[in-house]
Amino acid sequence: MEYGLDEGEGIPYPYADLQKKIGDMIPGQLITVGGGPGQGKTTLGLDLARHAARNGNRVLFHAQEMTRREVQAAILAAEQRIPREKLVFGKVLDLLDDAEKQRYLKHAQEVADLDITVDDSADVTLSRIRAQIGRMERTGGAPNLVVIDYLQLMDKPEAEREDLRVKAVTTELKKIAKERGLVVVLLSQVRQSAGDREDGVPHLSDFADSASPSRDSNVCLMLSTPGKIDPNHPRAGEAILNVAKNRGGMTGRIELSAQLHLSRFANLG
């Protein structure tokens, strides 16, 4: 049985500098995004999902902190560049200025047509992820990209220690990615002490609870948004995304524009 993308066919990243540095997301990869609370991990995950869908890919997004409507509002805000707080369902047109209203009316349908399935169940297990992939395959095709928001909220298999429970999750997600020929993006918290580092950029050793995300992932992207911690920071309005691990490829930092009021990151310049 065939799943996901063809061999050698990848999913582009939404950020030009990241794409230039490491190329596409490749089927079979587990990609982990690490960041502290409020640093924009969900926004980055949605950027990956939106860009993948716009490039013709099916996406499964597991949202445990946001409702389906909140995810839809974030997608609309990012795609149409409308502040998210204005996208109150049932009152949208009353809150938009003329330019925003024109963008909303012009592009609402194409945003609605993005092939993104949102699962906002509070209980995300490995078996549920597998079941959702199977359900999508029976109704139009398996997803090419699965985004999970986020590791610490997942229901994990029983084990003696938390690090072993996390290891069971990352090992199985890697297996799912390889078996199904798809990309899995796992969002994960890092230790709060990571915020004390220069620019708040976490290291691989900062993953909370276990080193398994850094060991099992093909790519680890560590995110910091300095302005979220200190509005007067000289790099407020920017985000730093460090490719801390890239199995067999380039590593290093890129800078992004942090447009969190629009639920998006974007290329600088």
C-alpha positions, 0 to 999 in steps of 0.5 A, spaced: 500 500 500 502 506 498 502 512 503 504 519 503 509 522 498 513 519 492 520 517 494 525 524 493 519 528 493 519 533 499 515 539 502 518 546 502 519 550 508 515 557 508 522 561 510 527 562 504 533 562 508 531 556 512 529 552 505 536 555 502 540 552 508 537 545 509 532 544 503 525 540 503 522 537 509 523 529 506 518 524 507 520 519 513 523 525 517 521 527 524 522 534 525 522 537 532 521 544 534 523 546 541 521 553 544 519 556 551 512 557 553 509 563 548 515 563 544 511 561 537 511 554 537 504 553 534 505 559 530 511 556 526 507 549 526 501 552 523 506 556 518 509 549 516 502 546 515 499 552 511 505 552 506 505 545 505 497 545 504 498 551 499 503 547 495 498 541 494 499 537 500 494 534 505 496 536 512 493 533 519 494 538 525 493 535 532 491 541 536 491 540 544 491 547 546 487 551 541 480 549 538 478 548 531 475 555 530 481 558 534 486 554 529 481 556 523 482 563 525 489 563 526 490 560 519 485 566 516 489 571 520 496 569 517 493 568 510 490 574 509 494 578 514 488 580 518 490 581 526 487 575 529 483 578 534 478 581 529 477 574 526 471 573 531 466 568 528 459 571 526 462 578 527 468 578 522 466 584 517 463 588 522 471 589 525 475 589 519 477 596 515 476 596 508 482 594 506 482 588 510 474 586 508 476 586 501 482 581 502 477 577 507 472 577 501 477 575 496 481 570 499 476 567 504 474 561 499 481 559 497 483 559 505 477 554 506 480 550 501 486 549 504 487 541 505 488 542 513 484 537 517 484 539 524 484 534 530 482 538 536 481 532 541 484 533 548 486 526 548 492 525 543 495 518 543 499 514 538 493 510 536 489 516 535 494 519 530 495 512 526 487 512 526 487 519 523 492 518 518 488 511 516 481 515 516 484 521 511 487 515 507 480 512 506 477 519 504 482 522 499 489 520 501 493 520 507 496 526 509 503 528 507 505 532 513 502 531 520 503 536 526 503 535 533 502 541 538 505 539 543 509 533 546 508 534 553 500 534 552 500 528 549 498 521 552 504 517 553 505 510 554 506 507 561 513 506 563 517 507 569 520 514 568 518 520 564 524 520 559 522 513 557 515 515 556 517 520 551 522 516 548 516 511 546 513 517 543 518 519 539 520 512 537 513 511 534 512 518 531 519 516 527 516 509 525 510 512 523 513 517 518 518 512 515 512 507 514 507 512 511 512 516 507 510 522 510 513 528 515 512 528 522 513 535 525 513 535 533 512 541 537 516 541 544 517 545 550 524 546 553 526 548 560 524 555 562 532 556 564 533 556 556 530 563 556 536 565 560 541 563 555 543 569 550 537 571 546 533 566 549 535 560 544 534 553 546 540 548 546 538 541 544 540 539 551 534 544 553 528 539 551 524 538 557 523 531 560 528 527 556 533 527 550 529 523 546 527 529 541 534 531 540 536 523 539 530 521 535 529 527 530 532 528 523 531 535 524 531 540 530 529 547 530 530 551 536 525 557 536 526 564 540 522 570 540 526 575 544 520 581 544 515 576 547 520 576 553 522 583 553 518 588 549 524 593 549 529 587 547 533 590 541 531 584 537 523 585 538 519 584 532 524 578 530 525 571 531 531 566 531 530 559 529 536 555 530 537 549 526 541 545 532 540 538 528 540 536 521 542 529 520 547 529 514 546 537 513 547 544 515 546 547 521 546 554 524 541 560 525 536 564 521 532 570 523 525 571 521 520 577 522 515 575 528 508 577 526 505 574 532 499 579 531 498 576 524 499 569 527 505 568 522 512 568 522 515 571 515 522 572 511 526 578 514 526 584 508 
